[in-house]
């Protein structure tokens, strides 16, 4: 069965998976969604015996139906290879009575590697399939992890350029060092003086600038996105939830068909939306637990039915979740409207113009699969400490937000369903926050000295991704205002 893609705002014709990946964002500003969610028609007993790569093919082939078997398997084998530091790609670690799905074993030690390792291969394959002659310009805003993972994935990939914008004072020192030391003749990294939402809003405006698109086309370029607004980012993320379930079945932790709860720390909603799509495919997921930090716009939405971005933007120890405009929520809203693109477009226009929207009671009733809560900075710190001193296991602040929210869910529900927590980043990416939570003996050390101290304390070696940036030279030092981003893009591409 062929799966086509349509915009959440409805003004564009249905397109193939490869074209949706190439475009990134629909011309009407909407996000591409599958016209139907395919069923996972492979027996769990069979999935339980598969490698990560084999599981990836079974899941992704159901969504990317215009890719041939040879094309898709080639993309998968090139993506999930020795750049991951474990053969299992996404191993599971049991600690404090819950299963931590470790999604940080890729080249940049964050979960974004899981999708951004394969996106460049999907995109270049899609370009060939659609006879694209222009050079593809990947334009991305990042709250910390997407930027480096995209840069690493697209660096020196023929036929592409990549430009990443990040909030200059809104990422961790390790995250920033990873980006500004990025090699590759086709890579550009630019800090902005605003926050992530400023960067993401500007990127969306650039995508929707028809005049600029024509200028680019005349110069031999066209835009695409590596953010989770690209369906080519979202589909690979579905894989690891299926793989996690199958792994627990294989290891005898759960029985095939038994329910599983999933806890996801999220700001942009893409990672938990992938778990939701896995559930829609037929994976036996019971509760989708949405964990927010102090920027608790999603928590408030699940409790009130009103999405309101009109609030103070808070810089936290979990910067990848410091987001007030959760772009991927639009895909869920579209489903809640009964795939009514007109209604979805109205809600998104209300968000854009007035800063908020409210869903109907009928739509809110469909959120029963979700539970939302948040952790304060103090609670996040406590979760890091409790997990380490309770199970000798170190987690980063984002994963700690999820662990803390899970404890709140347990107390509220007494639901003892087996539970997986998406562990989204290595603690080595946020050494200062982690060590501060574990002890007060490490004040005054720089981030790399803290990494060494963490290794000594935990017994886990410092990842290669951290080792290689210790002495790496800064290659990108441009900083601009958000308003100057379009001019900066043109300057980088040599279009004046």
C-alpha positions in Angstrom: 0.0 0.0 0.0 1.4 3.4 -1.0 1.5 6.0 1.7 1.3 9.6 0.5 1.8 12.8 2.5 -0.3 15.9 2.9 0.0 19.2 4.6 -1.6 19.7 8.1 -2.9 23.0 6.6 -4.3 21.4 3.4 -3.4 23.7 0.6 -1.0 21.4 -1.2 -1.5 18.2 -3.2 -0.6 14.9 -1.8 3.1 14.1 -2.4 5.3 11.0 -2.1 7.5 10.3 0.9 10.7 11.3 -1.0 9.2 14.6 -2.1 7.9 15.3 1.5 11.5 14.7 2.7 13.0 17.0 0.1 10.5 19.8 0.8 10.8 19.6 4.5 7.9 22.0 5.1 4.8 22.4 3.0 4.4 25.5 0.9 1.4 26.5 3.0 3.5 26.5 6.1 2.0 23.2 7.3 3.8 20.0 8.2 3.7 16.8 6.1 1.8 13.9 7.6 1.0 10.5 6.2 -2.5 10.1 4.7 -2.9 7.0 6.9 -0.7 5.4 9.5 0.4 2.0 8.2 0.0 -1.1 10.4 3.0 -2.9 11.8 2.1 -6.2 10.3 5.2 -8.2 11.4 4.7 -10.6 14.3 6.4 -9.4 17.5 8.1 -12.8 17.9 9.8 -12.1 14.6 10.7 -8.5 15.4 12.2 -9.7 18.7 14.9 -11.6 16.8 15.8 -8.7 14.6 18.8 -6.3 14.7 18.2 -2.6 14.9 18.9 -2.3 11.2 16.4 -5.0 10.3 13.8 -3.4 12.6 14.5 0.0 10.9 13.7 -1.5 7.5 10.4 -3.1 8.7 9.2 0.1 10.2 10.5 2.7 7.7 9.5 0.7 4.6 5.8 1.0 5.7 6.1 4.8 5.6 8.6 5.5 2.8 6.8 3.5 0.2 8.4 5.1 -2.9 11.9 4.1 -1.8 12.9 0.7 -3.2 14.1 -2.1 -0.9 17.6 -1.6 -2.2 17.5 2.2 -1.7 16.2 2.0 1.9 18.4 -0.8 3.0 21.4 1.1 1.7 20.4 4.2 3.6 20.0 2.2 6.8 23.3 0.3 6.5 25.2 3.6 5.9 23.5 5.3 8.8 23.6 2.7 11.6 27.2 1.6 11.4 30.4 2.0 13.3 29.7 5.7 14.1 27.6 4.3 17.0 29.7 3.1 19.9 27.5 0.0 20.6 26.5 -2.7 18.2 22.9 -2.6 19.6 22.6 1.0 18.5 19.9 1.7 21.2 20.7 -0.5 24.2 18.4 -0.6 27.3 19.6 -0.2 30.8 17.4 -1.1 33.8 17.7 1.2 36.8 15.4 2.3 39.7 12.7 -0.1 38.5 12.4 1.4 35.0 14.0 0.7 31.6 16.2 3.5 30.2 16.4 3.4 26.4 19.8 4.8 25.6 19.5 6.9 22.4 22.9 8.6 22.8 25.4 6.2 21.4 25.9 8.0 18.0 28.5 10.5 16.8 27.2 13.5 18.8 26.0 11.6 21.9 22.4 12.7 21.7 19.1 11.1 20.5 19.1 13.3 17.4 21.8 11.0 15.9 19.2 8.3 15.7 17.4 10.2 12.9 20.0 12.6 11.6 22.4 9.7 10.8 20.0 8.5 8.1 18.4 11.8 7.0 21.3 12.8 4.7 21.1 9.5 2.9 17.3 9.6 2.6 17.5 13.2 1.3 20.2 12.6 -1.3 18.4 9.4 -2.5 15.2 11.4 -2.7 16.9 14.1 -4.7 18.1 11.5 -7.3 14.6 9.9 -7.4 13.1 13.3 -8.2 15.7 14.5 -10.6 16.6 17.5 -8.5 19.4 19.5 -10.1 19.7 22.2 -7.5 22.1 22.0 -4.5 20.1 21.3 -1.3 20.5 23.8 1.5 19.7 22.4 4.8 18.5 25.2 7.0 18.0 24.4 10.7 17.4 26.1 14.0 18.6 24.2 17.1 18.1 24.3 20.8 21.4 22.4 21.2 21.4 18.8 19.9 19.8 18.9 16.4 22.5 21.3 15.2 25.5 19.2 15.8 23.8 16.0 14.8 22.7 17.6 11.5 26.1 19.1 10.9 27.8 15.7 11.5 25.3 14.0 9.2 25.6 16.4 6.3 29.2 17.4 6.5 30.8 17.1 3.1 27.8 15.2 1.7 27.9 16.0 -2.1 25.1 18.2 -3.4 24.2 19.7 0.0 25.1 22.7 2.2 24.0 23.1 5.8 23.4 26.3 7.8 22.6 25.9 11.5 21.4 28.8 13.8 21.5 28.4 17.5 20.8 30.7 20.6 24.2 32.0 21.5 23.5 32.0 25.2 21.0 29.1 25.3 23.1 25.9 24.9 25.6 24.1 27.1 29.3 24.8 26.6 29.9 21.3 25.3 27.0 21.6 22.9 28.3 24.9 21.6 31.9 23.6 21.3 30.6 20.6 19.3 29.0 23.0 16.8 31.5 25.7 16.4 34.4 23.2 15.8 32.5 21.4 13.1 34.6 20.6 10.0 33.2 20.4 6.5 33.5 22.7 3.5 29.6 22.8 3.2 28.9 23.6 6.9 28.0 27.0 8.5 27.1 27.7 12.1 25.7 31.0 13.3 24.8 32.1 16.8 21.8 34.4 17.3 21.3 36.9 20.1 17.7 35.6 20.8 16.4 32.3 22.0 15.5 29.1 20.2 11.9 30.1 19.4 13.3 33.3 17.8 15.6 31.2 15.6 12.9 28.6 14.7 10.3 31.3 13.9 12.8 33.0 11.6 13.7 29.7 9.9 10.0 29.1 9.2 9.7 32.6 7.7 12.7 32.0 5.5 11.1 28.7 4.3 7.9 30.6 3.4 9.6 33.5 1.6 8.7 32.9 -2.0 10.9 35.7 -3.3 13.9 34.3 -1.6 13.1 30.8 -2.9 13.1 32.2 -6.4 16.5 33.9 -5.8 17.9 30.6 -4.6 16.5 28.7 -7.5 18.2 31.1 -9.9 21.5 30.6 -8.0 21.0 26.8 -8.2 19.9 26.2 -4.6 16.7 25.0 -2.8 15.9 24.8 0.9 15.1 21.7 3.0 15.0 21.1 6.7 16.8 18.8 9.1 14.5 19.8 12.0 11.9 17.4 13.3 9.4 19.2 11.1 10.9 17.1 8.3 9.0 13.8 8.1 12.4 12.2 7.3 13.4 13.0 10.9 10.2 11.7 12.4 9.9 8.3 10.7 13.3 7.0 11.9 12.4 7.9 15.4 9.4 5.5 15.4 11.9 2.7 14.9 13.5 2.8 18.3 10.2 2.5 20.2 9.4 -0.6 18.2 13.0 -1.9 18.8 12.7 -1.2 22.5 9.5 -3.1 22.9 10.9 -6.1 20.8 14.1 -6.0 22.9 12.1 -6.3 26.2 10.2 -9.2 24.7 13.4 -10.9 23.6 14.9 -10.5 27.0 11.8 -11.9 28.7 11.1 -8.6 30.5 7.6 -8.4 29.0 5.4 -10.7 27.0 4.4 -10.0 23.4 1.1 -8.0 23.5 1.7 -6.8 27.0 1.2 -3.0 27.6 4.2 -0.7 27.9 4.3 2.9 29.1 6.7 5.4 27.5 8.1 8.5 29.1 9.7 11.1 26.8 11.4 14.4 27.8 10.4 16.8 25.0 10.1 20.4 24.1 9.3 20.3 20.4 7.0 17.2 20.7 8.7 15.2 17.9 10.2 12.5 20.0 6.9 11.7 21.8 4.9 12.0 18.6 7.1 9.2 17.2 6.0 7.0 20.1 2.4 8.0 19.4 2.8 7.0 15.8 4.3 3.7 17.0 1.1 3.2 19.1 -1.0 4.0 16.0 0.8 1.4 14.1 -0.2 -1.2 16.7 2.6 -1.2 19.2 1.1 -2.0 22.6 1.9 1.3 24.2 -0.5 2.2 27.0 0.4 5.7 28.4 2.5 8.3 26.6 4.0 10.4 29.4 5.1 13.8 28.2 7.8 15.3 30.4 8.5 19.0 30.4 11.0 21.3 32.2 10.1 24.7 33.7 9.1 25.8 30.1 5.9 23.8 30.8 3.8 24.9 27.8 3.0 21.3 27.0 2.1 20.4 30.5 -0.4 23.3 30.6 -1.8 22.3 27.3 -2.6 18.7 28.4 -4.2 20.0 31.6 -6.3 22.8 30.1 -6.6 22.3 26.4 -5.2 25.7 25.8 -1.8 26.1 24.2 -0.4 29.5 25.3 3.1 30.6 24.4 2.7 34.0 26.0 5.0 33.5 29.0 8.5 34.0 30.2 11.2 31.9 28.4 13.3 30.2 31.0 16.8 29.0 30.5 17.2 25.6 32.3 19.8 22.9 32.7 17.9 20.9 30.0 18.3 23.4 27.1 17.2 21.2 24.3 13.7 21.4 25.9 13.7 25.2 26.4 11.0 25.7 23.8 7.7 27.5 23.9 6.5 26.8 20.3 6.3 23.0 20.0 6.2 22.6 16.2 5.4 18.9 16.1 2.3 19.3 18.2 0.7 20.5 15.0 0.8 17.0 13.6 -1.1 15.7 16.7 -3.6 18.6 16.5 -4.3 17.7 12.9 -5.2 14.2 14.0 -7.3 15.5 16.9 -9.4 17.6 14.4 -10.2 14.4 12.4 -7.6 15.4 9.7 -9.4 18.7 9.2 -6.8 20.8 7.6 -8.9 24.0 7.6 -9.5 23.7 11.4 -5.8 22.9 12.0 -4.8 25.9 9.9 -7.1 28.2 11.9 -5.6 27.0 15.2 -2.1 27.5 14.0 -3.0 31.0 12.7 -4.4 31.8 16.2 -1.1 30.7 17.7 0.9 32.8 15.3 -1.2 35.9 15.6 -2.5 35.8 19.2 0.0 33.5 20.9 -2.5 30.8 21.9 -5.3 28.5 20.8 -7.8 26.3 22.6 -8.9 22.9 21.4 -12.5 21.6 21.7 -13.7 19.3 24.5 -14.1 16.6 21.9 -10.5 17.0 20.8 -9.3 17.1 24.4 -11.0 13.8 25.1 -8.8 12.2 22.5 -5.7 13.1 24.6 -6.5 10.3 27.1 -3.4 8.3 25.9 -1.2 11.2 27.2 -0.2 12.2 30.7 1.7 15.5 31.0 3.8 16.9 33.9 7.0 18.8 34.5 10.0 19.0 36.7 11.5 22.2 38.3 15.2 22.7 38.2 15.4 21.4 41.8 13.4 18.3 41.0 15.6 17.6 37.9 18.7 17.8 40.2 17.1 15.5 42.7 16.3 12.9 39.9 19.9 12.8 38.8 21.1 12.3 42.3 18.4 9.7 43.2 19.1 7.7 40.0 22.9 7.6 40.7 22.8 6.9 44.4 19.9 4.5 44.0 21.2 2.5 41.0 24.7 3.6 40.3 23.5 5.0 36.9 24.2 8.5 35.7 21.6 10.4 33.6 21.7 13.8 31.9 19.2 16.6 32.9 16.8 15.9 30.0 16.5 12.2 31.0 16.3 13.4 34.6 13.2 15.5 33.8 11.6 12.3 32.4 12.6 10.3 35.4 11.2 12.9 37.8 7.9 13.2 35.9 7.6 9.4 35.9 7.8 9.4 39.7 5.0 11.9 39.7 3.0 9.8 37.4 3.5 6.7 39.6 2.4 8.6 42.7 -0.7 9.9 40.9 -1.8 6.7 39.2 -0.2 3.7 41.0 0.2 2.3 37.5 2.9 -0.4 37.6 2.9 -1.1 33.9 6.5 -1.8 32.7 7.9 1.5 31.6 10.6 2.8 29.2 12.2 6.2 29.6 13.7 7.7 26.5 17.2 8.6 27.6 18.0 11.4 25.2 21.5 12.6 25.8 24.8 11.4 27.4 25.5 12.9 30.8 28.8 13.9 29.3 27.0 16.6 27.2 25.9 18.3 30.4 28.8 17.6 32.8 28.4 20.7 34.9 24.7 20.2 35.7 25.2 16.5 36.3 28.2 16.9 38.7 26.5 19.8 40.5 23.6 17.4 41.2 25.9 14.7 42.4 28.3 16.6 44.7 29.4 20.1 45.7 33.1 19.1 45.4 33.6 20.0 41.8 33.1 23.8 41.7 35.7 25.7 39.7 36.5 22.9 37.2 36.0 23.5 33.5 33.7 21.3 31.5 36.4 18.9 30.3 37.9 18.5 33.8 34.3 17.8 34.9 34.1 15.1 32.2 37.2 13.4 33.6 35.7 13.6 37.1 32.4 12.1 35.9 34.3 9.3 34.3 36.2 8.5 37.5 33.0 8.6 39.5 30.8 6.6 37.2 33.4 4.2 35.7 32.1 5.1 32.2 34.8 6.3 29.8 34.6 9.8 28.4 32.9 9.5 24.9 35.0 10.1 21.8 32.6 12.9 20.9 33.8 14.9 23.9 37.5 13.9 23.7 37.8 15.1 20.1 36.6 18.7 20.9 38.9 19.3 23.8 41.5 21.0 21.7 39.6 21.4 18.4 39.9 24.9 16.9 36.8 27.1 16.6 35.8 27.3 13.0 32.5 29.2 13.2 32.2 32.4 15.2 29.5 34.4 13.5 26.8 35.9 15.7 23.8 37.9 14.4 20.4 39.1 15.5 17.4 36.9 14.5 16.1 39.7 12.2 19.4 39.4 10.2 19.1 35.7 9.6 17.7 35.9 6.0 20.5 38.3 5.0 23.0 36.0 6.7 21.8 33.0 4.7 22.2 34.9 1.4 25.6 36.0 2.4 26.7 32.4 3.2 25.4 31.2 -0.2 27.0 34.2 -2.0 23.6 35.6 -3.1 23.7 39.4 -2.7 
